[in-house]
Amino acid sequence: MARVAVVHNTLDLRGGADAVCLHACEALSQDHDVTLLTLSHPPLSTLDDLFDTDTRGVRVETPTVGRVSERLFAAVPPDQVGPQLPFWSLLLERSLRRRRGEFDLVVSTANEFAVPGPSVQYVHYPQFRRHVDDEGSLADRLWSRLAVSEGVPSDARLLANSSYTARAVERRYGREPTVLHPPVDPIEGETAWADREDGVVVLGRLAPDKRTLAALSVVDRVRERGHDLSVHVVGTAAPAYREYAQRVESAVADRPHATLHGAVSRDRLEELLTSAKYGLSAKPGEHFGMAVAEFVAAGMVAFAPDSGGQRDVLDGDPERLYDSPADAAVTIAAAVDRGDRPRLRRDRFARDRFHDRLRAIVETTLPAAARRRHTT
């Protein structure tokens, strides 16, 4: 049994990266002594309920710096959380360096870390982007420059959540990572395809970058082509995006065919996904595209911008990817005209695939002495 440290800057966002962390902890704790190091987190039982994981065998530790950073993190405006994550990662990285000798292997599920010794590093998108590009907001760029890491050690095993992210990692570090898509289990429903609603689900937080209003306009254009589609908007807004959320609420209220569901339980979300035919993402450049993966897992016909990790999720299908809102309307209308049904397997991102591959990668990355200890 090897001593494995799983490091994750914060679990308070409860997003796709946090799901990867919890699944990594579950997968590795079956064979190893796992300690989760994080600066801020709700009770793991809460996250287990959210992500349907079991991390009861995992020890959780918050470094001393986390007690201060957790309070600071809680005071950060929601729209500034993302840009500051590299800085929190750097604090965790420096704390981990002092304890590196306690662990045979470090597994990061919060992007790249400059930690010595063997490591597996799962990158959702490079967090230390200085000198690579000027993408992102001014806050993004400033925080990325404050959080200067020494780079990824040469013996680190790099993983990426999509081929899109893998290319970004290669540009940043000159090394091509292995693509390991996040775990998204099949969502089973009893509604036969013929009985599903001719409806579109738009899933995700209500925020300008998600382009919820653009998704509503796409459905309008499809309806103008003679298709009587309804639309269901599922998601909530952080306080910083309240003005945008109010615009979404007004837009939905002006459309008799639209419903705003807000925050819903997992059971209700799965009910919505398995009772409608179509799913729509309007955000280009998603690093992976968890919402689109959930559409696929629920047996929906999913549509997304022809960019980012969503290409992986939809297997590069030109009849499911679009270049602009106008093209999205044409693409969706054509699929409705043809009577298209889902083409992708619901289980293509199932947790067993993720767990098995991660365990195999960790096994081959462990130092020889730790492998011997694990097999005896």
N, C-alpha and C positions, 0 to 999 in steps of 0.2 A: 504494500500500500504506500503510494507516494504522497508527499506533502505538497499540496497544490494551493496556491493563492490565486483566487479569482479577484481581479481588481476592476472596479466600476466607479466612476467619479461620484455620481448621485443616482439614486433610484426614485427620486421624487417626481420625475416627469411622467413615469408610467407609460412610456411609449415603446416603439419597436425595439430600440436598443436595450431597454430594460427587460423586455421579454427574452431577448437573446441571452442576457445575463442569467436570468432565472433558469432558463432551459440548460445553459452550460453548467450551472451549479448542480441541477438535478442529474444530468448525464454523468458528470465526473464523480459525484459523491457516491455512485454505485460501486466504484472501484478504488477510490482514493479518499484521503483525509483532506477535505476541502475547507478552506477559510475564505470567506468573502470579506474583502477590504473595501469599504466605501465611506465617503465623507458624510453622506446623508441618506436616510432611508426611512420609509414607513415600516411597520411590522412586516416581516417576510410572510407571515400567514395571510396578510391582506393582499400581497402581491401574488401569492400562490393561488388565492381565489380568483384574482383578476386574470392570471395567465394560465390557469389550470396546470400548475406545476406542483412538485413536492420537494421542498428543500429542507425538510425537517432534519436531515443529517448534516446540515451545513452550519458551521460556526461563523458568526458575523462579528466583525470588529470594526470600530470607528477609530482611526488614529486621532491622537490628541488634537491635531490641527483641525480635525473634522468638527470638534465641539464648537469651535469658533466659526468655522466656515458654514456650518449648518444654519446658524442664526443669521449670518450674512446672506446666505442663499435664500432664506425665507423672506428677506427684505428686498430682494432684487425684483424690479418690475418684470412681469412675465415676458415682455418683448425683448428683454435683455438677458434672459437666462441662456439661450443658445450661444450667443457670442462669448459668454463668460466661461463656458464649459472647458475650453482648453486650459484656462487658468486653474480651475479646480483640479483638472487632471494633473497639472504640474505639481500642485501641492501634494496630491496623493502619490505621485511618482517619487518625490523627494522623501516622503515618509517611508515609502516602500524600500528605498535604497538602504535605509538603516536596518531593515529587517530581512534583507534578501537572503541571508544565510539560513533562515528558518525554513525555507521552502525549496523543494527540488525543482519546481517549475512555477512560473507565473503565467496566468492566462488572463489577458486583458479582453474585456468585452466592451470597452469604451474607447476604441481606436488605439492609436500607436502610443507606446510608452518607451522612454529611453532607460530601460532597466537592464543591469548586467545579468549575465547568465541565461540559461535556456528559457525561452518564452514562446507562447502562442498568442498572437495579437490579432483580434478580430476588428477590422476597420469598417465602420459604417460610412465614413468619408474622412479623408485626412484632416486632422484637427490643427496641425501645425503647418499652415499653408504659406508662410512667409516666403517671398521670392518665387512663388509658383504662379500665382495669378492674382488678379485684383477683384475676384468675384465676391459677392456679398456686400452687406451694408458697410458704412463707415465704422459702426460699432464692431462688426465682425472683424474687419481688418485691424482695428486698433487692439482688440483683445488677442487676436492671433499673434500680433507682434509682441505683446506683453508676455505671452506664454511661449517663450522660446525654449524648445526642447533640444537636446543634443543629437536627436535623430534616432533612428531605429538600429539597434545592435545588429551586427552582421549575422549572428546566430539565431535571430528571431524568426519564427515561422509566421509568415503573414497570411491572413485570410481576409477576404472581402465579401461584402453582402451581395454584390452584383458585378457583372463585367464592366459596367460603367464606373463603379468605384475602383475596381481593379486597375483600370487605365489611369485614373487619377492618382492612385498610389504609385504606379510605375513612373508617372511623370514626376512625382514629388521625390521618390527615393531611389528610382532606377532599378526597382525590383518588382517582378510580377508576382502578385499574391495568388493563392488558390481561391477560387470562388466557392463559397459555401452559403447558399441562400438561407435566410432566416426560417425558423419553423412556423408553419401555418397549417394547422390541422384541418382536415375536411369538415365542412359544416353540413350536417345531414338534415334534410327536411322531408316531410311527407307529401308536399304539394307536387303533383305531376306537372310536367312542363306545360301541357295544354291548359292546366288550371291556374297557372301563375298569372299574376297581374301584368298587363302591358305597361309596366312602370320602370322608372329609372331611379336607382338609389345613388345619392351623392353622399359619401361618407368621409368625415374628417372634421377637424376643428374649423370653426368659422373665422377665417383669417384671410387677409389679402393674398398671401402667398399660395393659399389653397384654391383661390379663384372660384369661390362658391357662386358668386354672381355670374361669372362667365359660364359656369355649368348650367345655371338656370336659363341663360340666353340660348345656349345650345339646344336645350329641350324645346324652347320656343320655336327655334328654326325647324326642328324636326316636325313639330306639330303643324307648322305652316306648310309642310310638305304633305299633309293629309294623314298623319299618324297621330291618333288620339292617345298619346302617352301621358301618364301621370308622373310626378317626380316627388321623391321622398328625400328630404335633407336631414341628415343625422349628424349631430355634433354640437359642441358648445364653444363659447369664446372666452378667452382670458379677459380680465378687466381692461387690459391695454387695447383690446380689439373690440371694445363694446360698441363704438360708433359703426364699425363695419358690420357687426352682428345686427345692429338695428336696421341697417340698410338691407341685409338679407331678410330679416323679419318682415320688413315692408314689401320687399319684392315677392316673398311667398304669399303674403296677404293679398297682393294684387292678382294672384294667379289661382283660380278655383281648382286647377288640376294639381296644385302643389301643397305639400304638407311639411311643416317644420317639426321634427320630433325632438330636437334638443338632445340632452343626455338620456340614454336609455340603458336598461340593464342588458347584460350579455344575452340573456334568453330572448329579450325583445329584439335585439339587434339581429340575432340569428333568424328569428321569425321573419323579420323584414327582408333579410338577404335571400332567404329560401322561398319567399312568396312573390318576388318580383323577377322579371326576366333579365333586366339590364343593370349594369353598374357603370358609373362614369367618374373618372378622375379628370380634373381640369388643370392640375399643377404639372408644368413641365419640369424635367430635371430631377425628379425624385431619386434619391440615392438607391432605394429599392422599390418601394411602393406597397406598403402593407395593406392599404385599403384595396388596391387592385388584386393583391394576392387573396384577400378575403372574398372578393367577388368570385374569383376562380374557385376557391375552396367551397363556396356555396352553390356552385353549379350555375352561375350566371354567365351571360355574354358580357364581357367587360371591355371597356374602351378607355384609352389613355393617350396622352401626348407621345409622339414618336421621339422620345428622348429619355435619358436617364435609365435607371434600373428597371423601369416599367417595360422596356423592350424585352428583358429577360423574362419577366413575369408572364407576358403575353406571347412569348416564344417568337418574337419578331414578326408576328402576323400582320401583313399590310392591311387586312380587312378589319383590324381591331385598333390600329394605331393611326393617329391623325396629326396634321401639321399646324392647324389653326382652328379657332372656333367654327369658322365656316366649313372647313374640311371635316370637322367632327360631325356637324349636322348631316353632311352628305354621307359620311361613313356609316353613321347610325341608321339613317333612313334606308340606305342600301341593304344593311343587314336585316332590318325589319321587313323590307320588300321581299327578300329572299327566304324569309322565315328561318334565319340562322338559329342553330342551337349551339350549346357549349361544345367546344372541341378539345379543351384541355382537361386532363384528369384532375379531379378534386384533390387527390393525395400527392400531387407532384412536389409539394413542400412540406409533407407531413413530418411530425416531430421525430419519428423513428429514424428517418433518413438523416436529419440533423444530428441527433444524439449519437448514432453509430459512427458517422464520419468524424465528428469531433473527438470521440473517444479514440478512434484509430489514429488520428493526427497527434493527439496528446501522447499516445503510447510510443509513437516513433520519435517524438521530440524529447521525451524524458531522458535524463542522463543514464548511462549504462547501469550505474550502481542502483539507482531508483527502480529501473526496470527489473533488475534481479530481485530486489526486495519485494516488488509487486507480484512476481511470479512464484515466489517461494512461500 
